[in-house]
Amino acid sequence: MTFFRTGALVAALAMFAGAATAAPLKLQPASPQPSPKAGLNVKYSWEGNPPRKIQNLSKVNHLLKKAKPGQPLRGLDYRDTNEGDPVLTYNQAFNVAAEISGYIRFDSPGVYELETWSNDGIDAWVGGQQIGYVNGRQGCEANQRTEVEVPQAGWYPIKIKYFQKYGTSCLMMKSGKKGERFTWTPNNVFGR
């Protein structure tokens, strides 16, 4: 019996070590490089007041087929709200689906860490790579931290599908070059 436990432990440690040393996801820069305005584009769709509910990203994909443009976002710095406050730049507080697009600028090549924060679900992509995913409800908390390789300085496309069911809402991002300061991503690195 000890042999099997030891074998299972060795296999689990090998899997963990393999995941820990996985290569960073290589990002693809925007081509051609844009000269964007500040902020991010956003389109919204609303499911209605409770008891209607957005429970997952499948519902978001359905709702976004009828999304309408909203006031651009200043970046990804939307801290946890009070219950009943509007979601992002939309005029409703509950059951909001958003599709966000634009660019993020990296000032130098290298390996970076990116981390989205959301309340509730998110499907976030940068430079063609998925960097954040939650297919359900959660409080305002960090999603997975993802290492990415930035091959050259410049603008990289960003696409996010996001939803807020009810309660409070937030949508934020942390970033930093590996081995350097990891902090909230400033709004001035986003463009639309």
C-alpha positions in Angstrom: 0.0 0.0 0.0 2.9 2.4 0.8 4.3 1.8 -2.7 1.1 3.0 -4.3 0.9 6.1 -2.1 4.5 7.0 -2.8 3.9 6.4 -6.5 0.8 8.6 -6.5 2.8 11.3 -4.6 5.7 11.2 -7.1 3.2 11.4 -10.1 1.4 14.4 -8.5 4.7 16.2 -7.8 5.9 15.6 -11.4 2.6 17.0 -12.7 3.0 20.1 -10.5 6.6 20.6 -11.5 5.7 20.3 -15.2 2.9 22.9 -14.8 5.2 25.2 -12.8 7.9 25.2 -15.5 5.5 25.5 -18.5 6.7 28.0 -21.1 5.0 31.4 -21.1 2.2 31.9 -23.6 3.7 33.8 -26.6 1.6 36.8 -27.5 1.0 38.1 -31.1 1.3 41.9 -31.5 -1.3 43.8 -33.4 -0.5 44.0 -37.1 -0.4 46.7 -38.3 0.4 48.5 -35.1 -2.4 50.9 -34.3 -2.4 54.5 -33.0 -5.3 54.1 -30.6 -7.2 56.6 -28.5 -7.2 56.1 -24.7 -9.5 53.5 -23.1 -11.3 50.4 -24.3 -14.4 49.8 -26.4 -17.3 48.1 -24.8 -20.7 46.7 -25.9 -23.4 45.8 -23.4 -26.4 43.6 -23.2 -28.8 43.4 -20.3 -30.8 40.4 -19.1 -33.2 42.3 -17.0 -33.8 42.6 -13.3 -33.8 39.6 -10.9 -35.2 37.0 -10.9 -33.6 36.8 -14.3 -29.9 35.7 -14.0 -26.8 35.4 -16.0 -25.2 32.3 -14.6 -22.3 31.5 -17.1 -20.4 32.5 -20.2 -22.7 30.5 -22.4 -25.6 32.9 -21.5 -23.2 35.8 -22.1 -22.4 34.6 -25.6 -26.1 34.4 -26.4 -26.8 37.9 -24.9 -23.9 39.6 -26.7 -25.5 38.8 -30.1 -27.8 41.8 -29.4 -25.2 44.0 -27.6 -25.1 47.7 -28.1 -22.0 50.0 -27.9 -21.5 51.7 -24.5 -19.4 54.5 -23.2 -15.7 53.5 -23.5 -13.9 52.1 -20.5 -11.0 54.2 -19.1 -9.0 50.9 -18.7 -9.4 47.9 -16.4 -9.6 49.7 -13.1 -13.2 49.2 -11.9 -12.9 48.4 -8.2 -15.5 46.5 -6.2 -18.7 48.6 -6.2 -21.5 48.9 -3.6 -24.5 46.7 -4.3 -26.8 48.5 -6.7 -24.1 50.7 -8.3 -23.9 50.6 -12.1 -21.6 48.0 -13.8 -18.6 49.6 -15.5 -20.0 52.4 -17.7 -23.5 50.8 -18.1 -26.6 52.3 -16.4 -27.7 49.0 -14.8 -26.4 47.2 -11.7 -27.5 43.5 -12.3 -27.4 40.9 -15.0 -25.0 42.8 -17.3 -23.0 41.2 -20.1 -20.1 43.1 -21.6 -17.8 42.6 -24.6 -14.6 44.6 -24.3 -12.0 45.1 -27.0 -9.0 47.2 -27.8 -5.3 47.1 -27.1 -2.8 46.9 -24.3 0.7 48.3 -24.7 3.9 46.7 -23.5 6.9 49.0 -23.4 9.6 46.4 -23.8 9.9 42.7 -24.8 10.2 40.0 -22.1 8.2 37.7 -19.9 5.3 39.3 -18.0 2.7 38.1 -15.5 -0.9 39.1 -16.1 -3.8 38.6 -13.7 -7.5 39.5 -14.1 -9.8 40.2 -11.2 -13.6 39.9 -11.7 -17.0 39.7 -10.1 -18.5 37.6 -11.7 -17.4 35.7 -14.8 -14.7 36.5 -17.4 -13.1 35.1 -20.6 -10.0 37.3 -21.2 -7.6 37.2 -24.1 -4.4 39.2 -24.9 -2.4 38.8 -28.1 -4.3 35.7 -29.1 -3.8 33.9 -25.7 -6.3 33.3 -22.9 -5.1 35.0 -19.7 -8.2 34.8 -17.5 -11.3 32.5 -17.2 -14.1 32.1 -14.8 -17.3 30.5 -16.0 -19.5 31.2 -13.1 -20.1 33.5 -10.2 -17.5 34.8 -7.7 -16.8 37.7 -5.4 -14.3 40.4 -6.5 -11.1 38.2 -6.5 -8.1 37.3 -8.6 -8.4 34.8 -11.4 -5.4 32.8 -12.5 -2.0 34.5 -12.9 -0.6 33.8 -16.4 2.9 34.2 -17.7 3.1 35.6 -21.2 6.0 36.2 -23.6 6.0 39.6 -25.2 8.2 39.3 -28.3 8.4 43.1 -29.1 7.4 46.4 -27.6 4.1 47.7 -28.9 0.3 47.2 -28.9 -1.4 43.8 -28.4 -5.1 43.1 -29.0 -7.2 42.5 -25.9 -10.7 40.9 -25.9 -12.8 40.2 -22.8 -16.3 38.8 -22.3 -17.5 39.6 -18.8 -20.7 39.4 -16.8 -22.1 40.6 -13.5 -25.1 38.7 -12.0 -26.1 40.7 -8.9 -24.5 42.0 -5.8 -21.4 44.1 -6.3 -19.2 44.2 -9.4 -15.5 44.6 -10.3 -13.2 44.2 -13.3 -9.5 44.8 -12.9 -6.1 43.7 -14.0 -2.6 43.3 -12.4 0.6 43.1 -14.4 4.3 43.3 -14.2 7.5 42.1 -15.9 8.6 38.8 -14.3 10.9 39.5 -11.4 9.8 43.1 -11.2 7.0 44.9 -9.4 3.6 43.2 -9.9 0.9 45.9 -9.5 -2.5 47.2 -10.8 -2.2 47.9 -14.5 -2.4 51.6 -15.2 -5.2 52.9 -17.4 -2.8 54.6 -19.8 -1.5 51.3 -21.3 -5.0 50.6 -22.9 -6.1 51.9 -26.2 -9.2 51.6 -28.5 
